[in-house]
Each structure stands twice: as structure tokens, then as C-alpha cells.
Amino acid sequence: MPLYALGDRVPSIDATAFVHPDAVIIGDVQIGPESSVWPTAVLRGDHGAIRVGAQTSIQDGTIVHCTRTLDTVIGDRCVVGHNVHLEGCTIEDDCLIGSGSVVLHRVVVHSNALVGAQAMVTNGMDVPSGAMALGVPAKIKLDVVTPGDFADAVSVYVHNAHWYNAELRRLD
């Protein structure tokens, strides 16, 4: 996998995490235990930091960036779908970020919340625990997500991280 230091900014990846060889990790990026980063995802911690908790999946094509003043933090047991863009935001534990969504500066997605596929969560929005953010621009739908709703998806990706670490091999 392409791992890059940028000056003194060096990635830190837990030994039990899986990072696909076609993902790119640059700079101040930490990836926690049993997390996974899938093909063509790019995590670029150049001006700030990126933190990915335990048992979190960052799926294919996702871009995670930060700014000089805004780190991007993704908690434990999160599912970040395909082709998501996260920048300068906080995703707390046990969240699902739907495929193709964009979550921008100073957004906080609280635990047990969901950002729907293709949603645009604009600067400074707050997605409460148990809520969904849906649409462009995103609107909040309260009290529709319950704790544990994403547990099956988390479990699949934790399994996949172990499976791919053990058995993925390139065929030339």
C-alpha cells in the first residue's frame, strides 16, 4: 500500500487493521484496531490530522481530508460507505455514512446517527444521536436510528479486515 510520510507527519496503522494495497495513506493519519481501508480510498493528513477509531471501515473511493485548523475524526464501529468525502468533521462512534455523501467542515455526526447516501451535510451542521441527515442540502430527521442498527455492517467489515489480512494475494 502507498504509505507516505510528509515531513514529520507519519501514518500510524494498528497491526490488526487492513489497508488495501490500492489505498493511499499520507501524513498524520492514525488507523485503529480491526479497522479497514478499501481500494482507492485516500486519507490525506497533510495540514491537520485524521483519526480513525477501532472497527471502522473506510470503503472504496472514499476521500478523507483535513485543514490547518480542522482535524477529521472518525470514531469506533463506523461504516463509511463508498465514495464518501469527509473533511474537517467529527463522526462519533457507531455511525453510518452513506455512499456518495459529503460531510464538510465543523459538522458533528453524533453517535448512532446516519448520513444518507448522496447527502450533502454542509458546514457546521449538527446531526443528533438517533437522527438521519438526508438530501442536498441535508435535512435532519430525528429519532429514527436506534443503537445497534449498524452492528451487522460493522461485523462484516471487521471479519473482512481479518480475512483480507490473512488471505489477500495479488495475482500477476
trRosetta pair geometry for C-beta under 8 A, 3 or more apart (Angstrom, degrees):
i j d omega theta_ij theta_ji phi_ij phi_ji
1 19 4.9 28 -100 117 175 107
1 20 6.6 122 -98 99 115 35
1 21 4.8 -127 -72 -124 66 39
1 22 7.4 -73 -119 2 76 18
1 23 5.7 -7 -147 61 118 80
1 24 7.6 -173 176 -92 85 34
1 25 6.9 39 141 9 119 105
2 23 7.7 -149 46 98 81 45
2 24 4.7 -14 79 -117 117 78
2 25 7.2 167 98 31 65 62
3 11 5.4 -113 -158 44 102 139
3 13 7.7 -99 -112 -10 133 132
3 19 7.9 80 -73 107 102 155
3 25 5.1 -8 -116 68 69 105
4 11 7.6 79 58 -14 42 115
4 24 7.5 6 2 -174 111 89
4 25 7.1 175 26 93 69 56
4 26 4.5 -5 64 -116 112 76
4 27 7.0 -5 97 -33 88 57
5 8 7.7 -27 -180 -142 110 11
5 9 6.5 156 -165 83 65 54
5 10 4.5 -13 -113 -100 102 78
5 11 7.4 -124 -82 6 60 74
5 27 7.2 89 -156 -97 34 39
6 9 4.6 -13 63 62 86 111
6 26 6.0 52 -34 173 120 90
6 27 4.2 -23 23 -88 121 92
6 28 7.9 -78 50 -18 106 72
6 45 7.9 -174 30 90 127 69
6 46 5.6 -34 93 -121 171 77
9 27 3.8 3 128 -157 128 79
9 28 4.1 -74 -154 -42 105 84
9 45 6.2 -156 174 112 127 97
9 46 7.0 144 85 -127 162 36
10 27 7.6 -55 -57 -159 14 28
10 28 7.5 37 39 -89 32 53
11 25 4.6 60 -101 140 157 120
11 26 7.4 -105 -52 -143 113 1
11 27 7.0 71 -57 73 76 23
11 28 7.6 178 -84 -126 47 10
11 29 4.6 -13 -116 61 90 94
11 30 7.5 171 -162 -78 59 37
11 31 7.6 11 -175 -1 103 100
11 45 7.4 136 -88 37 76 126
12 29 7.3 -173 33 93 60 53
12 30 4.7 -7 67 -112 103 78
12 31 7.3 -176 96 26 57 64
13 17 5.2 -115 -179 62 90 134
13 19 6.0 -57 -142 -21 151 133
13 25 7.1 18 -60 167 123 175
13 29 7.9 13 -66 110 84 96
13 30 7.7 -178 -77 -154 40 41
13 31 4.6 7 -122 52 74 113
14 17 4.6 103 63 -17 85 104
14 31 6.2 -120 13 103 82 72
14 32 5.5 30 -13 -174 138 27
14 33 4.5 -109 149 -77 163 53
14 34 7.7 -38 97 -4 137 43
14 35 7.1 98 40 25 119 97
14 54 7.9 18 7 -105 165 78
16 33 4.8 29 62 -152 122 78
16 34 5.1 -22 127 -58 116 60
16 161 7.4 64 152 137 73 124
16 162 7.8 -15 -170 -88 89 80
16 165 7.7 -66 -159 -59 46 170
17 31 4.8 102 -150 127 171 113
17 32 6.8 127 -72 88 121 30
17 33 6.6 -130 -54 -132 81 21
17 34 6.7 -64 -89 0 55 7
17 35 4.7 -10 -123 60 106 77
17 36 6.6 -178 -168 -78 74 41
17 37 7.5 32 165 -1 114 92
17 161 6.6 -71 -156 -162 39 131
18 35 7.7 -148 35 100 63 46
18 36 4.5 0 63 -117 98 88
18 37 7.2 -165 101 32 60 60
18 160 7.4 -120 51 120 156 74
18 161 3.9 -168 5 -148 119 74
18 162 7.6 -118 -42 -41 126 24
18 164 4.9 86 -157 79 150 116
18 165 5.0 -121 -92 -55 103 92
19 23 5.2 -114 -177 64 85 133
19 25 6.4 -32 -155 -31 151 132
19 31 6.8 112 -65 68 114 172
19 36 7.5 179 -77 -156 40 48
19 37 4.5 6 -122 54 76 111
20 23 4.7 102 61 -14 83 102
20 36 7.9 56 -32 -179 87 88
20 37 6.3 -127 14 102 80 68
20 38 5.3 51 -12 -152 136 33
20 39 4.8 -85 122 -66 156 58
20 41 7.5 104 41 25 112 101
20 164 7.4 -49 -90 167 79 149
20 168 7.9 -124 -124 -171 74 168
21 170 7.2 -29 31 -63 163 122
22 39 4.3 21 75 -139 121 83
22 40 5.8 -16 133 -50 108 57
23 37 4.6 116 -166 130 170 107
23 38 6.6 123 -67 86 121 18
23 39 6.4 -125 -54 -118 76 22
23 40 6.9 -47 -95 22 56 12
23 41 4.6 -5 -128 59 105 86
23 42 7.2 -173 -167 -76 68 39
23 43 7.6 23 169 3 110 94
23 58 8.0 95 -136 95 141 112
24 41 7.5 -159 34 97 63 52
24 42 4.6 -1 63 -116 105 79
24 43 7.3 -175 95 32 60 59
24 44 7.6 11 113 -69 104 85
25 29 5.2 -134 -167 72 97 150
25 31 7.5 -71 -120 -25 142 128
25 37 7.1 82 -67 103 109 169
25 43 5.2 2 -118 62 69 104
26 29 7.0 85 64 -14 36 128
26 42 7.6 5 5 -172 108 87
26 43 7.1 180 31 94 67 58
26 44 4.6 6 59 -123 118 67
26 45 6.4 -179 95 37 64 62
26 46 6.3 -5 123 -61 114 89
27 44 6.4 55 27 -173 119 51
27 45 3.8 -150 97 83 103 74
27 46 4.8 -169 -40 -80 163 46
28 45 3.8 -125 66 141 63 128
28 46 7.8 175 21 -65 88 12
28 48 7.1 -113 73 132 130 32
28 49 4.3 -76 128 -109 121 73
28 50 6.8 136 103 21 71 68
29 43 4.8 101 -129 128 146 120
29 44 7.8 -46 -59 -99 125 5
29 45 4.3 -176 -54 -6 75 130
29 49 7.5 168 -83 -165 36 62
29 50 4.5 -4 -115 66 78 109
29 52 7.5 17 -178 0 87 104
30 49 7.5 10 2 -179 98 107
30 50 7.2 -176 29 96 61 62
30 51 5.1 2 58 -121 107 66
30 52 6.6 -166 97 34 61 68
31 35 5.1 -138 179 77 90 133
31 37 6.5 -73 -121 -29 148 121
31 43 7.8 130 -66 59 110 171
31 52 4.7 1 -118 64 63 121
32 35 5.1 88 67 -19 70 126
32 52 5.8 -141 8 107 86 69
32 53 4.7 -18 15 176 153 29
32 54 4.1 -94 134 -68 129 54
32 55 7.6 -49 102 3 112 48
32 56 6.9 68 52 19 109 105
32 76 7.1 -66 89 -98 159 80
33 54 4.6 0 59 -124 83 101
33 55 7.2 -5 98 -37 74 68
34 54 5.9 44 50 -172 94 82
34 55 4.7 4 99 -80 113 68
34 158 5.0 16 169 -138 118 94
34 161 5.6 133 -165 82 58 152
34 162 7.4 -13 -130 -50 89 91
35 52 5.4 129 -177 134 165 116
35 53 7.1 144 -73 93 131 41
35 54 6.3 -134 -47 -146 95 27
35 55 6.2 -79 -77 -28 63 8
35 56 4.6 -3 -123 54 108 72
35 57 6.9 -174 -163 -75 67 38
35 58 7.4 36 169 -4 107 92
35 161 6.9 143 104 -104 15 153
36 56 7.8 -155 32 96 60 46
36 57 4.8 -4 61 -117 100 78
36 58 7.0 -160 99 33 55 65
36 157 5.4 -142 33 175 133 99
36 158 7.8 -160 -18 -92 115 32
36 160 6.3 9 -82 94 170 101
36 161 4.1 -137 -67 -85 111 101
36 164 7.4 91 -132 42 125 137
37 41 5.0 -130 -176 74 88 141
37 43 6.7 -72 -131 -17 144 125
37 52 7.8 114 -67 70 106 178
37 57 8.0 175 -76 -159 33 51
37 58 4.6 -2 -113 63 72 112
38 41 5.6 90 61 -17 59 121
38 57 7.1 32 -27 -176 111 94
38 58 6.7 -162 14 95 79 60
38 59 4.9 1 32 -148 138 43
38 60 4.5 -68 114 -61 120 64
38 62 7.8 77 52 14 93 104
39 60 5.1 6 65 -119 79 95
39 61 7.7 11 100 -39 71 62
40 60 5.7 46 50 -167 99 74
40 61 4.9 9 101 -80 116 55
41 58 5.1 110 -158 128 158 105
41 59 7.0 154 -70 101 124 20
41 60 6.5 -118 -46 -129 88 21
41 61 6.5 -17 -78 31 59 13
41 62 4.6 4 -123 54 99 82
41 63 7.5 -167 -157 -71 60 34
41 64 7.5 22 178 0 100 98
42 62 7.7 -156 35 97 56 53
42 63 5.3 0 61 -118 98 71
42 64 7.2 -167 97 34 55 65
43 50 5.3 -161 -177 104 104 163
43 52 7.5 -62 -123 -32 153 128
43 58 7.0 27 -62 146 117 168
43 64 4.5 -1 -116 62 75 113
44 50 7.6 100 67 -25 29 140
44 63 7.7 -12 9 -166 106 83
44 64 7.2 166 25 87 62 62
44 65 5.2 -4 63 -107 100 80
44 66 7.8 -152 95 19 68 77
45 48 6.7 -92 -155 91 74 50
45 49 5.4 24 -153 -137 122 35
45 50 4.3 -124 -76 8 108 96
45 66 6.0 31 -124 19 63 127
46 66 7.7 178 44 58 59 92
47 66 6.2 -154 70 98 82 87
47 67 5.7 -31 96 -176 132 30
47 68 4.4 -70 169 -72 119 61
48 66 3.4 -115 67 136 111 128
48 67 5.7 30 -12 68 130 32
48 68 6.2 177 -53 -119 94 12
48 69 7.1 -71 -79 38 130 13
48 70 6.1 -104 -42 79 173 38
48 71 4.6 -150 156 -88 121 60
48 72 7.3 115 98 -3 121 71
48 88 7.6 83 44 -97 157 77
49 66 6.2 86 53 -59 27 177
49 71 4.4 -10 62 -126 82 117
49 72 7.7 -151 100 39 52 60
50 64 5.4 97 -138 133 140 119
50 65 7.7 -76 -74 -133 123 12
50 66 5.7 -148 -63 -33 79 121
50 71 6.9 -175 -78 -170 33 82
50 72 4.9 -4 -115 66 79 99
50 73 7.8 -177 -156 -79 43 39
50 74 7.8 9 -176 6 84 100
51 71 6.8 32 0 160 100 125
51 72 7.5 -177 30 96 64 55
51 73 4.7 1 59 -121 108 75
51 74 6.8 -175 95 34 61 62
52 56 5.3 -143 -179 74 93 135
52 58 6.5 -66 -122 -37 146 124
52 64 7.9 17 -66 172 111 175
52 74 4.9 -1 -115 66 65 112
53 56 5.3 94 66 -22 76 129
53 74 6.3 -131 7 108 84 65
53 75 4.6 4 -3 177 146 35
53 76 3.8 -99 136 -65 138 58
53 77 7.5 -44 101 5 124 52
53 78 7.1 95 49 5 109 105
53 93 6.9 -49 68 -97 170 81
54 76 4.6 5 54 -124 80 100
54 77 7.3 5 92 -38 75 67
55 76 5.9 45 50 -170 94 80
55 77 4.9 8 96 -81 114 62
55 154 5.8 48 153 -176 110 108
55 157 7.6 119 -176 91 67 100
55 158 5.1 -14 -137 -84 94 116
56 74 5.7 138 176 131 160 112
56 75 7.1 151 -77 94 135 41
56 76 6.4 -130 -48 -142 102 27
56 77 6.5 -57 -76 -10 71 9
56 78 4.3 17 -129 49 105 84
56 79 7.5 -150 -153 -68 62 32
56 80 7.0 39 172 -5 98 102
56 154 8.0 -39 -99 -130 39 96
57 78 7.5 -143 38 98 57 61
57 79 5.5 10 52 -126 104 62
57 80 6.4 -158 97 37 61 72
57 153 7.9 -115 31 150 135 90
57 154 7.5 -170 -4 -124 105 52
57 157 3.6 -75 -58 -170 138 158
57 160 7.8 46 -106 62 131 125
57 161 7.7 -141 -93 -53 91 109
58 62 5.1 -129 178 68 85 144
58 64 6.6 -54 -143 -28 139 132
58 74 7.5 99 -77 91 105 170
58 80 4.9 -1 -114 65 57 127
59 62 5.8 96 65 -25 56 120
59 79 7.7 28 -30 -177 116 73
59 80 6.1 -165 10 95 82 67
59 81 5.4 -35 41 -169 138 26
59 82 4.7 -73 117 -71 121 57
59 84 7.4 82 53 5 91 106
59 99 7.6 -55 81 -98 139 87
60 82 4.9 -4 65 -123 85 95
60 83 7.3 -10 102 -39 72 68
61 82 5.5 46 47 -173 112 77
61 83 4.2 -12 110 -77 126 67
62 80 5.7 69 -124 131 162 114
62 81 7.6 142 -77 91 117 39
62 82 6.9 -131 -51 -150 86 26
62 83 6.4 -119 -78 -69 55 7
62 84 4.5 3 -124 51 101 82
62 85 7.4 -172 -160 -73 64 35
62 86 7.3 16 178 4 107 99
63 84 7.5 -149 38 96 59 52
63 85 4.9 1 63 -115 104 74
63 86 7.4 -178 95 32 58 61
63 87 7.9 -5 118 -58 96 98
64 72 5.6 -172 -177 108 94 153
64 74 7.4 -66 -127 -25 141 132
64 80 8.0 20 -69 159 115 164
64 86 4.9 -4 -116 65 75 105
64 87 7.5 173 -160 -76 41 56
65 72 6.7 106 84 -22 29 144
65 85 7.9 -11 15 -168 102 83
65 86 7.4 166 30 90 58 58
65 87 4.6 -2 69 -110 92 96
65 88 7.6 -21 101 -26 76 74
66 70 6.0 -160 -166 99 76 66
66 71 5.2 -11 -139 -134 135 37
66 72 4.7 -131 -81 -7 89 92
66 87 6.8 -172 -84 -154 25 64
66 88 5.9 115 -144 -74 52 63
67 70 4.4 38 43 42 103 92
67 87 7.2 71 -36 171 91 95
67 88 4.9 7 3 -80 106 123
67 105 7.0 9 -5 -107 139 113
69 88 7.9 34 83 -133 69 120
70 87 7.7 69 104 152 124 66
70 88 3.1 40 118 -144 136 101
70 89 7.7 33 165 -40 121 34
70 105 5.6 108 63 -139 179 89
70 106 6.7 -91 -120 -57 137 66
71 88 7.4 105 66 -125 16 52
72 86 5.5 115 -159 132 135 104
72 87 6.3 -73 -79 -134 128 24
72 88 6.0 -59 -72 -53 83 19
72 89 5.9 25 -128 46 83 60
72 90 7.7 -168 -154 -77 43 43
73 89 7.8 -125 42 106 64 47
73 90 4.8 3 61 -122 104 77
73 91 6.9 -164 101 36 60 62
74 78 5.4 -117 176 52 97 154
74 80 6.6 -36 -144 -49 146 134
74 86 7.0 39 -68 149 115 169
74 91 4.6 9 -121 59 67 116
75 78 5.7 111 67 -36 72 119
75 91 5.9 -131 9 109 84 71
75 92 4.8 28 -22 180 148 32
75 93 3.8 -109 142 -67 140 52
75 94 7.3 -43 101 5 128 51
75 95 7.0 93 47 10 112 104
75 111 7.3 -51 71 -92 167 84
76 93 4.6 0 54 -121 81 101
76 94 7.3 4 91 -38 75 66
77 93 5.8 44 48 -169 98 84
77 94 5.0 6 96 -81 116 62
77 150 7.3 132 153 98 94 112
77 151 7.7 -13 -171 -107 125 59
77 154 4.8 3 -157 -128 81 151
78 91 5.6 74 -126 133 157 125
78 93 7.0 -131 -52 -146 90 33
78 94 7.0 -90 -79 -41 63 7
78 95 4.9 1 -123 58 99 79
78 96 7.2 179 -162 -81 66 34
78 97 7.0 27 175 -3 110 100
78 150 8.0 8 -138 125 35 154
78 154 7.8 83 29 -99 8 106
79 95 7.6 -143 38 102 63 51
79 96 4.8 -3 62 -118 103 77
79 97 7.1 -168 96 31 57 65
79 150 5.6 -150 7 -173 122 126
79 153 4.6 -7 -78 126 158 127
79 154 6.1 -118 -54 -72 101 67
79 157 6.7 161 -111 -5 91 147
80 84 5.2 -114 176 43 92 153
80 86 7.0 -55 -143 -30 136 135
80 91 7.5 93 -81 105 108 176
80 97 4.6 4 -122 55 66 119
81 84 5.6 111 66 -44 70 114
81 96 7.5 51 -37 179 100 82
81 97 6.0 -141 12 99 84 66
81 98 5.1 2 9 -171 148 27
81 99 3.6 -102 142 -64 132 61
81 100 7.3 -42 105 5 121 55
81 101 7.2 80 52 14 116 98
81 117 6.8 -56 86 -100 167 84
82 99 4.4 11 54 -127 80 107
82 100 7.2 8 93 -39 76 68
83 99 5.9 51 50 -171 92 80
83 100 4.9 13 96 -83 113 59
84 97 5.3 66 -130 128 155 117
84 98 7.7 141 -89 88 111 34
84 99 6.8 -109 -56 -132 84 31
84 100 6.9 -44 -82 -1 54 9
84 101 5.4 -1 -125 58 90 75
84 102 7.5 173 -166 -82 61 37
84 103 7.3 5 180 6 106 100
85 101 7.6 -137 37 106 68 47
85 102 4.5 -1 61 -118 108 79
85 103 7.2 178 93 30 61 59
86 89 5.6 -107 -166 46 86 116
86 91 7.0 -53 -134 -26 141 125
86 97 7.2 1 -71 -180 116 167
86 103 5.0 -1 -114 62 72 105
87 103 7.4 163 28 90 58 63
87 104 5.9 -8 66 -131 95 52
87 105 6.5 -35 110 -60 88 67
88 104 6.8 4 63 173 101 51
88 105 4.0 -2 96 -111 134 69
88 106 6.5 -16 136 -30 104 51
89 103 4.7 -79 25 135 173 103
89 104 6.5 111 -57 94 118 16
89 105 6.8 -135 -63 -112 76 14
89 106 7.0 -38 -103 41 64 12
89 107 4.1 -11 -128 60 117 92
89 108 7.2 -172 -170 -76 80 34
89 109 7.2 42 159 -4 120 94
89 121 7.7 71 -119 99 153 124
90 107 7.3 -162 37 96 61 57
90 108 4.8 -3 66 -115 107 74
90 109 7.1 -166 99 31 60 64
91 95 5.1 -129 -177 58 97 147
91 97 6.4 -54 -121 -50 145 127
91 103 7.2 63 -68 120 106 165
91 109 4.8 0 -121 57 67 115
92 95 6.2 105 67 -32 62 122
92 108 7.2 40 -29 -177 103 86
92 109 6.4 -147 18 96 78 63
92 110 5.2 6 25 -151 140 35
92 111 4.4 -79 117 -55 123 67
92 113 7.7 70 51 22 103 106
92 129 7.9 -48 72 -86 143 91
93 111 4.9 5 66 -112 77 104
94 111 5.1 46 54 -162 103 84
94 112 5.1 -1 111 -65 118 62
94 147 6.8 4 160 -137 155 74
94 150 6.4 155 -170 51 69 119
94 154 8.0 -48 -120 -56 64 147
95 109 5.2 88 -139 127 156 120
95 110 7.9 146 -80 92 120 26
95 111 6.8 -120 -53 -131 89 33
95 112 7.1 -90 -83 -33 62 10
95 113 5.4 -8 -120 62 101 69
95 114 6.8 174 -164 -85 73 40
95 115 7.5 37 170 -2 113 89
95 150 7.4 45 141 7 10 163
96 114 4.7 -3 64 -119 98 86
96 115 7.3 -154 103 36 59 63
96 149 7.6 -88 -11 104 130 105
96 150 4.7 -175 -54 -99 111 137
96 153 6.9 63 -105 67 118 155
97 101 5.8 -132 176 61 83 132
97 103 6.5 -71 -139 -23 128 138
97 109 7.2 135 -82 60 98 175
97 114 7.8 -175 -80 -157 31 51
97 115 4.7 11 -130 50 65 116
98 101 5.0 88 70 -27 77 124
98 114 7.0 55 -36 176 101 91
98 115 5.6 -137 16 102 85 67
98 116 4.8 -10 15 177 154 25
98 117 3.6 -107 154 -62 125 53
98 118 7.1 -51 112 8 117 50
98 119 6.5 85 54 8 117 103
99 117 4.8 5 57 -125 76 101
99 118 7.5 3 96 -39 68 66
100 117 5.6 50 47 -172 103 77
100 118 4.5 -2 104 -78 120 63
101 115 4.9 139 161 133 167 115
101 116 6.8 137 -83 86 129 41
101 117 6.3 -129 -47 -142 95 24
101 118 6.1 -46 -80 5 63 6
101 119 4.5 7 -127 52 111 77
101 120 7.3 -162 -159 -70 69 34
101 121 6.9 36 172 -6 112 99
102 119 7.4 -142 39 100 60 55
102 120 5.1 5 58 -121 107 67
102 121 6.8 -165 96 31 58 68
103 107 5.1 -126 -178 74 87 152
103 109 6.7 -46 -142 -32 145 125
103 115 6.1 -67 -73 -110 117 171
103 121 4.5 7 -116 57 68 123
104 107 5.8 98 65 -19 52 120
104 120 8.0 21 -16 -177 113 73
104 121 6.4 -170 17 93 76 70
104 122 5.9 -9 42 -150 131 31
104 123 5.0 -62 111 -69 121 61
105 123 4.7 2 66 -121 92 93
105 124 7.2 0 102 -40 78 63
106 123 5.8 47 46 -170 103 73
106 124 4.6 5 98 -85 121 57
107 121 5.1 78 -129 132 154 116
107 122 7.7 143 -75 86 115 24
107 123 7.1 -118 -48 -135 85 24
107 124 6.8 -26 -75 18 56 7
107 125 5.0 6 -120 58 93 82
107 126 7.5 -174 -155 -79 57 34
107 127 7.2 29 -180 -7 99 100
108 125 8.0 -149 37 100 56 55
108 126 5.3 3 58 -123 97 72
108 127 7.0 -156 99 33 55 71
109 113 5.0 -148 -178 81 84 126
109 115 6.1 -67 -110 -41 144 110
109 121 7.4 -8 -68 -172 107 171
109 127 4.4 0 -120 57 67 126
109 133 7.3 -98 -110 1 103 132
110 113 5.3 85 65 -17 65 131
110 126 7.4 34 -27 -179 106 82
110 127 6.2 -157 16 93 76 67
110 128 5.5 -15 34 -159 136 29
110 129 4.2 -80 118 -55 121 71
110 131 7.8 63 50 30 104 101
111 129 5.2 5 70 -112 71 107
112 129 5.1 48 62 -162 98 85
112 130 5.7 13 115 -63 110 54
112 145 5.4 169 160 120 79 112
112 146 7.1 -44 -171 162 126 15
112 147 5.1 -58 -104 -87 139 63
112 149 7.3 103 -152 22 84 107
113 127 4.7 138 161 131 152 108
113 128 6.6 153 -90 92 131 34
113 129 5.8 -113 -49 -119 97 30
113 130 6.6 -27 -87 25 73 20
113 131 5.1 0 -130 58 106 70
113 132 7.1 176 -170 -83 75 34
113 133 7.3 44 162 -11 114 93
113 145 5.9 149 -119 50 33 152
114 131 7.6 -143 38 106 69 45
114 132 4.7 -17 72 -112 101 79
114 133 7.3 -164 99 25 54 67
114 144 7.9 -76 34 90 121 101
114 145 5.2 160 -9 -78 106 142
114 149 7.7 -64 -55 99 123 141
114 150 7.9 163 -88 -59 100 122
115 119 5.1 -138 178 61 84 138
115 121 5.8 -66 -130 -38 127 134
115 127 6.7 -81 -74 -92 86 171
115 132 7.6 152 -96 -162 21 61
115 133 4.8 -16 -116 60 71 107
115 138 7.1 -49 -143 -115 88 149
116 119 4.6 102 64 -40 77 120
116 132 5.9 54 -45 179 100 108
116 133 6.5 -145 9 89 82 53
116 134 4.1 40 10 -108 145 76
116 135 7.3 39 62 -19 133 47
116 138 7.7 157 36 -124 96 103
118 136 7.0 -62 143 -43 88 113
119 133 5.4 120 170 118 155 87
119 134 5.6 -106 -93 -132 121 26
119 135 6.0 28 -120 40 82 26
119 136 6.7 -172 -147 -64 40 67
119 138 4.6 52 -176 -90 111 107
120 135 7.7 -57 33 119 78 47
120 136 4.3 62 14 -122 115 81
120 137 5.2 -82 88 -121 103 56
120 138 5.9 -158 73 -29 48 84
121 125 5.1 -122 -176 56 86 142
121 127 6.8 -44 -135 -45 137 123
121 133 5.2 39 -93 142 111 152
121 137 7.8 104 -110 -171 22 81
121 138 4.6 -4 -91 8 64 148
122 125 5.7 96 63 -29 62 115
122 137 5.1 -18 -23 -146 122 127
122 138 7.0 -166 -1 28 77 91
125 133 6.9 95 139 -124 143 142
125 138 6.5 69 -160 71 173 119
125 140 7.9 177 -174 -56 114 109
127 131 5.4 -152 -178 83 74 117
127 132 7.9 -29 -161 -180 115 10
127 133 4.7 -73 -106 -40 126 120
127 138 7.8 -36 -85 136 113 144
127 140 6.4 -175 -123 -111 67 106
128 131 4.5 81 63 -9 79 129
128 140 7.1 69 17 -164 93 137
128 142 6.6 11 63 -120 129 89
129 145 8.0 -122 170 78 51 109
130 142 6.9 37 107 -172 99 62
130 143 5.2 10 141 -105 124 41
130 144 6.9 130 163 37 74 41
130 145 5.0 -172 -150 62 39 79
130 146 7.0 31 -125 -85 90 40
131 140 5.2 -9 179 -166 137 97
131 141 6.3 153 -163 77 78 48
131 142 5.0 -36 -103 -110 99 47
131 143 7.1 2 -84 -20 65 36
131 144 6.9 62 -135 31 34 88
131 145 6.7 -48 33 18 13 110
132 140 7.3 147 78 -155 47 49
132 141 4.5 -9 58 57 97 104
132 144 5.4 -38 -10 66 110 128
132 145 6.3 132 -56 -35 81 109
133 138 3.9 21 173 178 98 137
133 139 7.3 160 -152 70 58 26
133 140 5.8 -27 -97 -95 70 64
133 141 7.9 -173 -79 19 23 75
134 138 6.2 120 52 -145 19 78
134 139 6.1 -35 66 58 75 77
134 141 6.1 13 10 -5 119 117
135 138 5.6 138 65 -117 69 39
135 139 5.3 13 46 13 131 91
141 144 5.5 6 123 -3 105 140
145 149 5.4 -105 -160 15 81 155
146 149 5.5 118 60 -47 65 105
148 151 4.8 -20 -159 -20 65 125
150 153 5.1 -54 -170 44 74 114
150 154 5.8 79 131 -27 87 100
151 154 5.6 -55 -147 37 33 113
151 155 6.2 36 155 -23 66 107
152 155 5.6 -54 -149 35 31 114
152 156 6.6 35 153 -23 64 102
153 156 5.8 -48 -150 30 33 113
153 157 6.7 21 157 -9 64 106
154 157 6.2 -67 -154 42 30 103
154 158 6.2 30 153 -20 68 107
155 158 5.8 -53 -143 36 31 110
155 159 6.3 33 156 -18 64 106
156 159 5.8 -59 -155 38 28 113
156 160 6.3 28 150 -20 65 108
157 160 5.2 -47 -140 37 38 115
157 161 6.4 48 155 -27 65 96
158 161 5.7 -45 -151 26 32 115
158 162 7.0 27 152 -11 61 103
159 162 6.1 -62 -157 39 33 106
159 163 6.0 29 151 -19 69 113
160 163 5.4 -57 -138 42 33 113
160 164 5.8 28 164 -16 70 108
161 164 6.3 -57 -141 40 22 104
161 165 6.3 25 157 -20 59 109
162 165 5.8 -56 -147 36 28 112
162 166 6.3 17 158 -12 63 112
163 166 6.0 -68 -152 41 26 105
163 167 5.9 -35 173 29 65 115
164 167 6.8 -82 -122 56 23 75
164 168 4.4 23 -164 -33 73 122
165 168 7.3 11 -60 16 11 104
